[in-house]
Amino acid sequence: MSARLPFTLSQFPGSVFLIAGTEDRLLGRKRVLEILRLRPDAEIRWVEAPHLITTAKPQETWECIVEFVHGLAQEK
């Protein structure tokens, strides 16, 4: 993870949403847990897919995004 990312992510005032691949060997669970440590309020969605989730599972990715955005709209 970049040296600036922990500071940037922890200081970012907006919502944090991550779609994580269960078979992602590039980022892996360790990075997702690091993000959750920095931003416990982050919303994580796990998709059974490798790193390129949008290519491997485009429909499922889109559904995750739509659900997240709808959740944001309901919060306001």
Backbone as JSON Lines, residues from 0, in Angstrom:
{"i":0,"aa":"M","n":[0.84,-1.17,0.0],"ca":[0.0,0.0,0.0],"c":[0.89,1.23,0.0]}
{"i":1,"aa":"S","n":[0.5,2.22,-0.75],"ca":[1.3,3.44,-0.86],"c":[1.48,4.1,0.51]}
{"i":2,"aa":"A","n":[2.59,4.79,0.68],"ca":[2.88,5.44,1.96],"c":[1.86,6.52,2.29]}
{"i":3,"aa":"R","n":[1.28,7.14,1.28],"ca":[0.3,8.2,1.52],"c":[-1.11,7.67,1.75]}
{"i":4,"aa":"L","n":[-1.39,6.48,1.29],"ca":[-2.75,5.97,1.35],"c":[-3.31,5.9,2.77]}
{"i":5,"aa":"P","n":[-2.59,5.39,3.76],"ca":[-3.17,5.35,5.1],"c":[-3.63,6.71,5.59]}
{"i":6,"aa":"F","n":[-2.81,7.75,5.38],"ca":[-3.21,9.09,5.8],"c":[-4.39,9.58,4.98]}
{"i":7,"aa":"T","n":[-4.29,9.44,3.68],"ca":[-5.34,9.92,2.78],"c":[-6.65,9.22,3.07]}
{"i":8,"aa":"L","n":[-6.62,7.93,3.22],"ca":[-7.84,7.16,3.45],"c":[-8.45,7.49,4.81]}
{"i":9,"aa":"S","n":[-7.62,7.6,5.82],"ca":[-8.15,7.89,7.15],"c":[-8.71,9.3,7.25]}
{"i":10,"aa":"Q","n":[-8.23,10.24,6.44],"ca":[-8.68,11.62,6.47],"c":[-9.81,11.92,5.49]}
{"i":11,"aa":"F","n":[-10.07,11.0,4.58],"ca":[-11.11,11.21,3.57],"c":[-12.48,11.29,4.24]}
{"i":12,"aa":"P","n":[-13.24,12.37,4.03],"ca":[-14.5,12.55,4.75],"c":[-15.68,11.77,4.17]}
{"i":13,"aa":"G","n":[-15.54,11.27,2.95],"ca":[-16.66,10.6,2.3],"c":[-16.75,9.12,2.65]}
{"i":14,"aa":"S","n":[-17.75,8.49,2.08],"ca":[-17.95,7.06,2.27],"c":[-16.88,6.29,1.51]}
{"i":15,"aa":"V","n":[-16.48,5.16,2.08],"ca":[-15.49,4.3,1.43],"c":[-16.15,2.97,1.09]}
{"i":16,"aa":"F","n":[-16.06,2.59,-0.15],"ca":[-16.68,1.37,-0.65],"c":[-15.64,0.58,-1.43]}
{"i":17,"aa":"L","n":[-15.54,-0.69,-1.14],"ca":[-14.56,-1.54,-1.81],"c":[-15.24,-2.83,-2.23]}
{"i":18,"aa":"I","n":[-15.07,-3.18,-3.49],"ca":[-15.5,-4.48,-3.97],"c":[-14.24,-5.32,-4.05]}
{"i":19,"aa":"A","n":[-14.18,-6.35,-3.24],"ca":[-12.97,-7.17,-3.12],"c":[-13.21,-8.55,-3.71]}
{"i":20,"aa":"G","n":[-12.24,-9.03,-4.45],"ca":[-12.33,-10.37,-5.03],"c":[-11.81,-11.42,-4.05]}
{"i":21,"aa":"T","n":[-12.58,-12.47,-3.88],"ca":[-12.16,-13.54,-2.96],"c":[-10.93,-14.28,-3.47]}
{"i":22,"aa":"E","n":[-10.68,-14.18,-4.77],"ca":[-9.53,-14.87,-5.37],"c":[-8.46,-13.89,-5.83]}
{"i":23,"aa":"D","n":[-8.48,-12.68,-5.27],"ca":[-7.54,-11.63,-5.65],"c":[-6.18,-11.91,-5.02]}
{"i":24,"aa":"R","n":[-5.22,-12.3,-5.85],"ca":[-3.87,-12.59,-5.35],"c":[-2.99,-11.35,-5.35]}
{"i":25,"aa":"L","n":[-3.45,-10.27,-5.96],"ca":[-2.67,-9.03,-5.99],"c":[-2.87,-8.22,-4.69]}
{"i":26,"aa":"L","n":[-4.12,-7.98,-4.32],"ca":[-4.39,-7.23,-3.1],"c":[-4.6,-8.17,-1.91]}
{"i":27,"aa":"G","n":[-5.45,-9.13,-2.05],"ca":[-5.66,-10.12,-1.01],"c":[-6.39,-9.59,0.22]}
{"i":28,"aa":"R","n":[-6.71,-10.49,1.11],"ca":[-7.46,-10.16,2.33],"c":[-6.68,-9.22,3.25]}
{"i":29,"aa":"K","n":[-5.37,-9.33,3.24],"ca":[-4.55,-8.49,4.12],"c":[-4.8,-7.01,3.85]}
{"i":30,"aa":"R","n":[-4.86,-6.64,2.59],"ca":[-5.08,-5.22,2.23],"c":[-6.49,-4.78,2.6]}
{"i":31,"aa":"V","n":[-7.46,-5.67,2.42],"ca":[-8.83,-5.33,2.78],"c":[-8.92,-5.09,4.29]}
{"i":32,"aa":"L","n":[-8.28,-5.95,5.06],"ca":[-8.27,-5.78,6.52],"c":[-7.56,-4.48,6.92]}
{"i":33,"aa":"E","n":[-6.52,-4.11,6.17],"ca":[-5.81,-2.86,6.44],"c":[-6.73,-1.66,6.18]}
{"i":34,"aa":"I","n":[-7.5,-1.74,5.12],"ca":[-8.46,-0.67,4.82],"c":[-9.5,-0.58,5.94]}
{"i":35,"aa":"L","n":[-9.99,-1.72,6.39],"ca":[-10.97,-1.72,7.49],"c":[-10.38,-1.19,8.78]}
{"i":36,"aa":"R","n":[-9.1,-1.42,8.99],"ca":[-8.44,-0.89,10.19],"c":[-8.39,0.64,10.11]}
{"i":37,"aa":"L","n":[-8.11,1.16,8.92],"ca":[-8.04,2.61,8.73],"c":[-9.42,3.25,8.72]}
{"i":38,"aa":"R","n":[-10.37,2.52,8.16],"ca":[-11.74,3.04,8.02],"c":[-12.73,1.95,8.41]}
{"i":39,"aa":"P","n":[-12.98,1.78,9.71],"ca":[-13.91,0.75,10.16],"c":[-15.32,0.92,9.59]}
{"i":40,"aa":"D","n":[-15.63,2.13,9.14],"ca":[-16.94,2.39,8.55],"c":[-17.0,2.04,7.06]}
{"i":41,"aa":"A","n":[-15.9,1.58,6.5],"ca":[-15.87,1.23,5.08],"c":[-16.83,0.08,4.81]}
{"i":42,"aa":"E","n":[-17.46,0.15,3.67],"ca":[-18.36,-0.93,3.26],"c":[-17.6,-1.82,2.27]}
{"i":43,"aa":"I","n":[-17.5,-3.08,2.62],"ca":[-16.78,-4.05,1.79],"c":[-17.77,-5.05,1.23]}
{"i":44,"aa":"R","n":[-17.68,-5.32,-0.05],"ca":[-18.47,-6.36,-0.69],"c":[-17.51,-7.37,-1.28]}
{"i":45,"aa":"W","n":[-17.68,-8.62,-0.93],"ca":[-16.84,-9.7,-1.46],"c":[-17.52,-10.33,-2.65]}
{"i":46,"aa":"V","n":[-16.77,-10.47,-3.73],"ca":[-17.27,-11.12,-4.94],"c":[-16.32,-12.26,-5.26]}
{"i":47,"aa":"E","n":[-16.89,-13.4,-5.58],"ca":[-16.06,-14.55,-5.92],"c":[-15.45,-14.31,-7.3]}
{"i":48,"aa":"A","n":[-14.25,-13.72,-7.28],"ca":[-13.59,-13.31,-8.52],"c":[-12.12,-13.0,-8.23]}
{"i":49,"aa":"P","n":[-11.3,-12.94,-9.3],"ca":[-9.9,-12.53,-9.15],"c":[-9.81,-11.0,-9.06]}
{"i":50,"aa":"H","n":[-8.61,-10.46,-9.2],"ca":[-8.36,-9.02,-9.07],"c":[-9.21,-8.18,-10.02]}
{"i":51,"aa":"L","n":[-9.33,-8.59,-11.26],"ca":[-10.09,-7.82,-12.25],"c":[-11.57,-8.17,-12.15]}
{"i":52,"aa":"I","n":[-12.17,-7.75,-11.06],"ca":[-13.55,-8.11,-10.74],"c":[-14.52,-7.62,-11.8]}
{"i":53,"aa":"T","n":[-14.32,-6.4,-12.27],"ca":[-15.26,-5.84,-13.24],"c":[-15.25,-6.6,-14.55]}
{"i":54,"aa":"T","n":[-14.14,-7.21,-14.88],"ca":[-14.05,-8.01,-16.1],"c":[-14.61,-9.41,-15.87]}
{"i":55,"aa":"A","n":[-14.29,-10.0,-14.74],"ca":[-14.71,-11.37,-14.45],"c":[-16.19,-11.47,-14.1]}
{"i":56,"aa":"K","n":[-16.69,-10.48,-13.39],"ca":[-18.08,-10.51,-12.91],"c":[-18.73,-9.13,-13.07]}
{"i":57,"aa":"P","n":[-18.93,-8.69,-14.31],"ca":[-19.45,-7.33,-14.51],"c":[-20.85,-7.11,-13.93]}
{"i":58,"aa":"Q","n":[-21.75,-8.07,-14.09],"ca":[-23.11,-7.9,-13.59],"c":[-23.13,-7.84,-12.06]}
{"i":59,"aa":"E","n":[-22.41,-8.74,-11.42],"ca":[-22.35,-8.75,-9.97],"c":[-21.7,-7.47,-9.43]}
{"i":60,"aa":"T","n":[-20.67,-7.0,-10.12],"ca":[-20.02,-5.75,-9.73],"c":[-21.01,-4.59,-9.79]}
{"i":61,"aa":"W","n":[-21.74,-4.53,-10.9],"ca":[-22.71,-3.46,-11.08],"c":[-23.78,-3.5,-9.99]}
{"i":62,"aa":"E","n":[-24.24,-4.7,-9.64],"ca":[-25.24,-4.84,-8.59],"c":[-24.72,-4.33,-7.25]}
{"i":63,"aa":"C","n":[-23.46,-4.61,-6.94],"ca":[-22.86,-4.12,-5.7],"c":[-22.83,-2.59,-5.68]}
{"i":64,"aa":"I","n":[-22.45,-2.01,-6.8],"ca":[-22.37,-0.55,-6.89],"c":[-23.75,0.08,-6.73]}
{"i":65,"aa":"V","n":[-24.73,-0.47,-7.41],"ca":[-26.09,0.07,-7.33],"c":[-26.61,-0.01,-5.89]}
{"i":66,"aa":"E","n":[-26.39,-1.14,-5.21],"ca":[-26.83,-1.28,-3.82],"c":[-26.15,-0.25,-2.92]}
{"i":67,"aa":"F","n":[-24.87,-0.04,-3.13],"ca":[-24.14,0.95,-2.32],"c":[-24.68,2.35,-2.55]}
{"i":68,"aa":"V","n":[-24.87,2.73,-3.79],"ca":[-25.37,4.08,-4.11],"c":[-26.78,4.26,-3.56]}
{"i":69,"aa":"H","n":[-27.61,3.25,-3.7],"ca":[-28.96,3.36,-3.14],"c":[-28.92,3.53,-1.62]}
{"i":70,"aa":"G","n":[-28.0,2.84,-0.98],"ca":[-27.83,3.0,0.47],"c":[-27.43,4.41,0.85]}
{"i":71,"aa":"L","n":[-26.55,5.02,0.05],"ca":[-26.15,6.4,0.29],"c":[-27.34,7.34,0.15]}
{"i":72,"aa":"A","n":[-28.16,7.1,-0.87],"ca":[-29.32,7.96,-1.11],"c":[-30.32,7.86,0.03]}
{"i":73,"aa":"Q","n":[-30.45,6.69,0.62],"ca":[-31.41,6.51,1.73],"c":[-30.9,7.16,3.01]}
{"i":74,"aa":"E","n":[-29.59,7.29,3.15],"ca":[-29.01,7.92,4.35],"c":[-29.3,9.41,4.4]}
{"i":75,"aa":"K","n":[-29.52,10.03,3.25],"ca":[-29.71,11.5,3.19],"c":[-31.11,11.89,3.44]}
